[in-house]
Amino acid sequence: MEEVIYRGRKFTLVRRARAVGGRLVWGEYLVHPGAVAVLALVDGAVLLVKQFRPALGRWTLEVPAGTLEPGEPPERAAVREMVEETGFEPLRLVHLLDFYPSPGVSNEVIRLYFTDQVRYVGVSGRDEGEVDMEVVKVLPGEALRMVDAGEIVDGKTVIALLVGRARGLLP
């Protein structure tokens, strides 16, 4: 059993029941269309975006990422998000992994890609809440140090950097 509580622009909040031990247990969950994130190396540096996150009330450093549009293939979304947020178009994308960032409350899956081949085409199509976003290039070792020091706290970015290091993609 399921009922829609709220339908937003990027997700739907549902109340869902499941049988546990012979009785119905209800929970609230976010239904999400999925997202993409890209670990990009440009001139030997990791390409990040600095953006304000209202839910946290602070600025974060993150890999370029975004929500899938209805029916949009993930690879196309990854290219779109890179151009919107950084102005760089990936010429090659390598799928690294898929992960669930918050499986206790949402079905969102993030598909993580890697690229080290890009061309600059200019920023275009940013959402109105992203106009003050800043593109930042950080050397891989410095980015990993920032994770360790708690300066990079975004989960998808932490995962991207650690997976990139584990697979030998970061110099």
N, C-alpha and C positions, 0 to 999 in steps of 0.2 A: 504494500500500500504506500502511496506517495501523494503528497499534496504540495502545490507550489505556494510558497509563502510570499516570495518577492521575485520579480523578474527585472534584473538590471541590465545595463548596457553590456557588461562583460561577463556576467555570471547570473545564475538563478539560484535562489535559496529554496531548498525543498525540505519538507518534513517526511521522513521515510521510516517505515516500520519493518522489523525483521523478527522472526521467531527465534527466541533464545530460551532454552530450557523449558519449552512448552508454553511460553507466554510471549506476547508482543512487546518489543522494546522499541521506543521511538527515538529518533535522533534528527538533528538538523544538519544539512550538508550543502556545500556549494557545488553546483554543477557548472563546470567550466569547459569551454571549447578547446582548451589546450593552448600551448604557447611554444615559442622557439627562443633559443638563445645562441649567440655565436661568440666563441673564443676566437678573436681575430688578432693576428700578428701583422703589424704594419711597420716596415723598416726595423724589424727586430724588437719592437715594443708591443705590449698588449694594449689593444684599443678598448678603452673604457668610456662610460658616460657618467658624468656627475649630474644627478638629478635630485630634486626635492621630492621626498615621499611623505605626503600629508599624514598617512596612517602612523608614521613614526615621528613626524614633526621634525625631520632632519634631512640633511643631504646624504646621499649614499654614492659610492662608486660601484658601477655594475657593468657587466658585459652587455652589449646591445641585445635587446630582447623585446618580445611583445606577443600579444594575443593573436591567435589565428582568426581570420575573418571566416564567416560561414562558407564552407566548401573549399577553402583555400588550401592548396598543398603546402605542407610544412616548409619545403625547400623554397617555394616562392615567398612565403611569409618571412623566412630568414633573410632573403635578399631585400625585400621591402623594408624590413625593420632596420637593417644595416644602413640603407640609403637614407631613410627618414631620420635616424638618430645620429649618424656619423658622417654621411655624405660619401662613404666608401661602398662600392658595389663588389661583393665577393665574386670572383671569377671561377672559383672552385669551392665546393662545400664538402666536407667529410663528416659523416654522421658519427658522433662519438658515443652517445647513449641517450636513453630516455629515462626520466625519473619523475617520481611523484613528490613534490615539495612538501605537501601537507596532507598525507593520506588519512589522517584522523578527522579532517573536516572538509576535504575537497577531493574530487576526482581529477583535478587538473594534472595533466602530464606535460612536462617540458621536454622538448626534443632539443638536444644540445649538438651543435655543429662546431667544426673548426675550419678556419681558412687562413692561409698565409699568402694568398694571391688575390689582390684587390686592385681596383682602379678608382680614383677619385672622380665622382660625378656631381658632387654638390648635394648639400642637405635639401631634402624636399619632402613635404607631406607630414611634418610633425603635427601631433595632436596639440590642441591649444594649451594643455597642461605641461607640454614639453618645450615650449619656446625658450625657456631659460636654461635648458639642458646644455651642458658643456662637454666637449670631447676632450678626453685626457689620454695621453700615451704614457705608459709606465713600463719600465724595463721588467722583464719577467721575474728576476730575482727580487726586485723591489716590491712587486705585486704580491709575491709569496710571503715576503716579510710583513707586508701590510695585513695579510690574512692572519698570520701568527700573532701580530700585535693587536688584533681586534679592530683595525682601521677599515678593513673591508669586511662587512658583516652580511651582505646579501648572499643568501643561500646558493642561488644558481651560479653566482660569480665564484664563490668559494669552491663549489663542485667543479666548475669549468677549469679553474686554475689547478686544482689538485689532480684532476683527470689529465689535463694537459701535461703536467709534470710527470705523472706516472707513465704516460705513454711516450715520453721523450719528445713532445712537440714544442716544449719551451726551451729555448737556448740557455 
